[in-house]
Amino acid sequence: MIYAGIVTVPSSWTPWGPLDLTEEPGAFTRIQLAGLREEPEACFAALEKAGIEVSPQPRRPVENGCGLVDTARVGQVAAAYSSAFVATCPLIAALYLFERHVLDPAARLHLDTGVARVNHVGTYNCRNVYGRTMGRRSEHATANAIDIRGFVLDDGRIVSLARHWGDARSAEGAFLREVNDGACRFFNAVLGPDYNAAHRDHFHLDMGRWRVCR
């Protein structure tokens, strides 16, 4: 006998459902995150529901590939940051999920402690990729990317890519590699030290249209 009933499916398991940052990530979470760039009101509503305090920034229309559209200033997402920064709403949403479901679990698994602070070196920068005079604009040109150099742990230890990435056998090195791989669940582009020399000391995370995980 077959019974008809109602099955409740979490929004993260349907590509068309609204993104709820407080739910466990599902098969379509990254697609939902990417879709937030077309739905700024829904994006800021998702941040508010998750308790992320942001200050929306004045719109600066994109000119010559640079500008700030649907951005906000934030000093803390799930973890604290070394300094406040301006970023697109989808990038902030992805950082929140990354910190909760990748960064903190990896630290507890490999280092037996949580992450107190994320050390970053900026988001917005009106420039081309790699700072070249020619070529396409970087996602930094619209505050849609962040570069992260390392982390301060709850017990005071500092883990940096410049110091610890090269020793894959250490707990710190294993932690950084798990963070690199796990970030690909939420960001469209993840570039680390194994990508090229320009990223030897930091992770580049962005929500652009190009998909790459290195």
C-alpha positions in Angstrom: 0.0 0.0 0.0 1.3 3.4 -0.9 0.5 6.4 1.3 0.4 9.9 0.0 1.9 12.6 2.2 3.9 15.7 2.4 7.7 15.5 2.5 9.5 18.6 3.8 12.7 19.2 1.9 15.3 21.6 3.3 15.7 24.7 1.0 19.4 23.8 0.6 18.4 20.6 -1.2 16.4 22.3 -3.9 18.0 24.6 -6.5 15.1 27.0 -6.5 14.6 27.3 -2.8 15.6 30.4 -0.8 19.0 30.1 0.8 18.8 29.7 4.6 22.3 30.1 6.0 21.2 28.6 9.3 20.5 25.2 7.7 22.9 22.5 7.0 24.4 23.0 3.5 23.0 20.7 0.8 23.7 19.6 -2.8 22.5 23.0 -4.3 23.9 25.4 -1.7 26.8 26.7 -3.9 24.3 27.2 -6.8 22.0 29.1 -4.4 24.9 31.2 -3.3 25.9 32.1 -6.9 22.2 33.0 -7.6 22.2 35.6 -4.8 24.0 38.1 -7.0 20.7 38.5 -8.9 18.6 38.7 -5.7 20.2 41.3 -3.4 17.2 41.7 -1.2 17.0 37.9 -0.6 20.7 37.9 0.1 20.6 40.6 2.7 17.6 38.9 4.2 19.6 35.7 4.5 22.4 37.6 6.3 19.9 39.2 8.7 18.3 35.8 9.5 21.7 34.3 10.3 22.5 37.2 12.7 25.3 38.7 10.6 25.6 42.4 11.3 26.5 44.4 8.3 26.4 48.0 7.2 25.2 48.3 3.6 27.4 50.6 1.5 26.4 53.3 -0.9 26.2 52.1 -4.5 29.1 53.0 -6.8 28.1 52.0 -10.3 30.6 49.9 -12.1 32.7 52.0 -14.4 35.7 50.6 -16.4 35.2 47.3 -14.5 35.4 48.8 -11.0 32.6 49.6 -8.6 30.6 48.6 -5.5 27.1 47.2 -6.0 25.1 45.5 -3.3 28.0 45.5 -0.9 28.3 45.9 2.9 31.0 46.5 5.5 31.5 43.8 8.0 33.9 43.2 10.9 32.8 39.8 11.9 31.0 37.1 10.0 31.0 33.8 12.0 34.6 34.5 13.2 36.3 37.8 13.7 38.5 39.3 11.1 41.8 41.2 11.4 40.1 44.3 10.0 36.7 45.3 8.7 36.1 45.0 5.0 33.6 45.8 2.3 32.4 42.8 0.2 29.5 41.8 -2.0 26.6 40.2 -0.1 27.1 36.7 -1.8 30.7 36.7 -0.7 29.8 37.5 2.9 27.2 34.7 2.8 29.7 32.2 1.4 32.2 33.2 4.1 29.7 32.5 6.8 29.0 29.0 5.5 32.8 28.4 4.9 33.7 29.4 8.5 31.0 27.3 10.1 31.2 24.2 8.0 34.8 24.1 6.8 37.2 26.3 8.8 36.1 25.7 12.4 35.6 21.9 11.9 39.0 21.6 10.2 40.7 23.4 13.1 39.0 21.3 15.7 39.9 18.1 13.8 43.6 18.9 13.2 44.5 21.4 15.9 42.1 20.6 18.7 40.8 24.2 18.9 38.6 26.7 17.1 39.4 29.7 15.0 39.3 33.1 16.8 40.3 35.4 13.9 40.8 35.3 10.2 43.8 37.3 9.0 43.0 38.8 5.6 44.7 41.3 3.3 41.8 42.9 1.6 38.7 42.7 -0.7 38.2 45.7 -2.9 41.0 46.8 -5.2 40.4 48.4 -8.6 42.8 46.3 -10.6 43.3 43.7 -13.2 44.1 40.0 -12.5 47.6 39.8 -10.9 47.8 43.6 -11.2 48.7 43.4 -14.9 48.3 46.5 -17.1 46.4 44.5 -19.6 43.7 41.8 -19.2 40.4 41.3 -17.5 39.5 42.9 -14.2 40.0 40.9 -10.9 37.0 40.0 -8.8 38.6 42.4 -6.3 37.6 45.2 -8.6 34.0 44.8 -7.4 34.8 43.6 -3.8 33.7 40.1 -4.8 36.9 38.4 -3.6 38.9 38.2 -0.4 42.6 37.2 0.2 43.3 35.3 3.4 46.8 34.8 4.8 46.2 32.8 7.9 44.3 32.3 11.1 44.6 33.0 14.8 43.3 30.0 16.9 41.3 30.2 20.1 44.4 29.1 22.1 46.5 31.9 20.6 48.5 30.0 18.0 48.9 31.6 14.6 48.7 29.5 11.4 49.9 31.2 8.2 50.1 29.9 4.7 53.6 31.4 4.3 54.9 29.4 7.2 52.9 26.2 7.3 51.7 25.3 3.8 55.0 23.8 2.8 54.9 21.2 5.6 51.9 19.0 4.6 52.8 16.4 7.3 52.3 18.9 10.2 48.9 19.4 11.8 49.0 23.0 10.6 49.7 21.9 7.0 46.9 19.3 7.1 44.5 21.9 8.4 45.4 24.4 5.6 44.9 21.8 2.9 41.5 20.7 4.3 40.5 24.4 4.4 41.6 24.8 0.8 39.7 21.8 -0.4 36.6 22.5 1.7 36.3 26.1 0.5 35.4 24.8 -2.9 32.0 23.8 -1.5 31.0 27.4 -1.2 33.1 29.7 -3.4 33.2 29.7 -7.2 37.0 30.3 -7.3 39.5 29.0 -4.7 43.2 29.7 -5.5 45.9 28.7 -3.1 49.7 28.1 -3.0 49.5 25.1 -5.4 47.9 27.3 -8.1 50.9 29.6 -8.8 53.6 31.7 -7.2 51.3 34.7 -7.0 49.2 32.8 -4.4 52.1 31.2 -2.5 51.2 32.9 0.8 47.4 33.3 0.7 44.0 31.9 -0.3 42.0 33.8 -2.9 38.3 33.2 -2.5 35.7 34.8 -4.8 32.2 34.5 -6.1 32.8 35.3 -9.7 31.4 33.5 -12.7 34.6 31.5 -13.3 34.7 28.1 -11.6 38.2 27.0 -10.4 39.3 25.0 -7.4 43.1 24.9 -7.0 
